[in-house]
Amino acid sequence: MATQKAAAMPMTRRQAGAALISASAMLAAGMPSARAADPVSLKFWVAWDPALPDSKIAQAKIAQYEAAHPGVTIELQNMSFEAMHDKLVTAIAGGQGPDVSWGLAEWLGEFDRMGALADLTDAVAGWPDKAAIYPNVWTGLTVRGRIKAVPHYLGIRALLSHQALLAKAGIAAPPKSWAELLDQAAAIHTKTGKYAFAVANDAVRAPQEFFMLLVQNDAPLAEPVAAGLYRNNWDRDPAQLRRGSEVMALYRDLLARGAIAPSSTSWGWEEEDNNFALGQYAMVMNGSWMHLHEAQYPDSMRDVEITPPPGLRNRRTYFEINPFYVYKASAHLQQATDFAHFLITRDYQAAARPADSPRTDVVGTGKWGTSFSALAATGVPFPPVALGQITRDMQDAIGRVLLRHEEPQAVAARFGRAVNHALRQSGELASG
């Protein structure tokens, strides 16, 4: 984990900001100069990959924000998503949390139930940028009628394929179903020496991939029963249990039929992304942030094609609404809210999130923009429940199949019970 002050650059952030933005540019970007009555330092926790260029772009924009707001300093603390959740929970409980942070949509229900999140409803209502955000994004960040987060980026998932590897294996087009992908696996490995696919079985990516497969196979994770109450019904509906078992069986078959490398069964998102970017396997379910890897590895990423995900009973995908969280306990809540507003302005989003912005007026061009935006209507977000324990149960289920080689139906039944146990603990389980 790396800690860095926002001013830790070759020149101070205020000097850099003054060089980067003039007074007229401040006004054009919606950032009128305003000096704080007293110096304010906002702690902003982020999860940048230091090897990718987006962090440098975002830091330059934050420098501009500081230049436009004398007296306000943004303190950056960078860490992995895996470390961030537990660190946030501990810091919030101890009254030492940040003012604003990155986060995952999976944490929304949990943090709301902890009473940690600022109610942004009234502030957002007055923002001119509200109308530029896709309406279903605000819906996805709303809990019991109140907006509890600001959108950061959209993580719509598609199938990315290395066309050179498919062509070498004699495959004319990416698969349209998971059965077709399994059938292609042997030819890809025999003719290229590479594996066909990869999945995550560690930390944040694994539950997202698992959830998409459940959605595709009509096996609901948790169904709404009453206001704020949910239930997993696999124990009551044999058809749902069967469909959940089929998802577990797909993980088993990906390994058993040689579609994924045995050594990859404990990969996290970094291994999944980096190995695909380097052309070490043929296909992956991933998001438009991979355009950053194309800039980093232009030779090995040049042949990537983007298509809708292969399907089970349908071809729906996971719709990740990645948020910025503003914390109610902030000693500078107004300034923290103002900074969160800046993070969704067109100026910031066009620079820092050009391919996956939640704004309707920031749409990437070429395959990294249009290929993903075309899938938005087929995306499904997680249900708005406390997902902390449930996502751990999802990882456990994947591990039981891939690492312990347990039977899919037994794993599915165990998982359904675990979901309801987690919902009971969080006070969200529907009775009866």
Steps between C-alpha positions, in 0.01 A plus 500: 500500500640834399411827673548824314413862558328666209785751499770236453586570137808652331346840575238568765144427402413865536784597267404223259139607512588863429700391197222273376193717534424868461223690672282490190554125467391458862171667425451298181554178697245603761765561765476861620792599719401492865734536798410298805458706817743261671734246339317176427666166436282229345610138522428324170560124488556360152589168334710599202724251325827699499608331177209650305473859373158585645645583842727769358212653301274505805770649722550783251126573513506497879786750485276724294224465759738604779614800295138604456429455873783665700510365852375154399755218483419150379700231682521185287543157650536220242432134576356194336125443486558182701658695785264797475179333616638367829701817560189711448291287736766525769555873448128579499447306823790687660395843379813531285354453152567710192281783379451349153606164357482272204293190560298219351126487449500181707579709808208742465244309705756408765635852548150644503395261776810603695372859483826604336380670183395860454152558359575677173143525373448872556850593382467294181162657426675838468784380278470590131694180430223279640313493170814394311522172694309198370177486706540129580840581654341730758242226562780253566654735760173562681407324824144536629444805284819686597816542289794362698790517252629679190580302183866451411496272195294225338638148488289342227645159413560361151702217348850606395673267255850485353411449135850382410472209743150408381611514136802282573263245655278512191215681677322754282305692766482530880252262669138597553442248780703352782448154347663626180792646697555164672496325163767738367735458796686189383578641154624829647736324739621244247569747220622803698638362825274749680187444706162618372373694799558617857284567805571671829482316829636769728361826638281748316480359147388147588153588641433728203573224249296252706206740524493549122478125447215472752316777315558325168360175634191651670624401847428810715753576771243669726142584402306795647210390719402819685644848544868451578462124550638225276539124480690238304237247394714213378388288795133552405522489121663187353528670159701786649725256686558309177591819316734603782661157484551542125705813568716308749535225239623754244791593728577130538485442125723798419771334705428137413489562126817707494345839424682662793849430629522299823745762628241777449240368744610747769545805279371842596414787267861612455613161374191466283544843339877501462528150357231572245669827405821308438323246278547209741150364437233554235181640657376675813187664638614854573425872493596801292778594744708254298561783251762616752683173449481551124693824548751313717533189278406612148653199324328226701169690525476604135292196396237520775137482386205585726171307474200432724563242771438134422171392646330230703121538496547864394790732413454763769803654667612655826440874531747639752426852621828580666449780757674774690390493864469815713509431873254651744762532774719731291602811692470688171185348353413796278847512346501121462165517321627779276806291412278201419301727269821597321576131443188459284545822298551463129848651532619231741312208345609573142862499612504221758222263383461556123395142420277410797349821633150503655434827311291489184718771344830313555491202267818335382562461131603182322466153639573596862203736505225377273547126556434540872234771492298280264474241781368739765139394449591136570684577824378396844639648826531322834189520721531785754568281803798481733730289286814475712444146630312395186794583274726298729252212471515536122878467506468201731259330258736551204789365705303193605450411134838600355732416789318239710319338204172472688179408319325801340153424639627467855696824464192678361277384784759603757540838332125570500487435874803723552333790317195481726718474809682819394169676433376397845814642661457832321128521585394469136358147489129475423326273750268217412 
